[in-house]
Amino acid sequence: KLQNRILIPKLSSSQGIPPEQTRSVSLDLALTSRCPLSCRYCTVEKGPTRELTSRKWNEVIRSIAGLKSIELISLEGGEPFLREDLPEILASALRHARRVKIVTGGSVPSRLPDSLVFDPRFHFEVSLDGPAPIHNFLRDQSYPQAFHFLRACLRAGIRVRFRTVISRHN
């Protein structure tokens, strides 16, 4: 059974952490383990797992925001776009954090409300590991989809960054 409370240890400068680094937190939220790709180095367990509902994610985010200000929320997976309730989770993240990003391989067709993706605090982070032959070798032949996603974001004026896994292949 899922607990409704999250325990966060109290940080102090006596633990060797300067006080200015304890004023806010960044959250990496793994929303799902589902993903259509089989990347060579992926460590995400692809078996069926129970996922939190968007309501539960909202409770988690809200409870942490009640304890500390949230600098950044990173919505990750697996592939977050496989969540039908991603717009609700993104809206909750934008209500409680200074900045929010969705990490994606760009391989799943997606549609999010313009009011969310054009929020100045939001950006996508697209996984791209090199030129097409290298990316395709590492990320399950997904370069065309990732490049199409990136191009669509840039043409629409949506902020985007790259995420690259460095390996001996790139």
Disulfide bonds with the S-S distance in Angstrom:
none
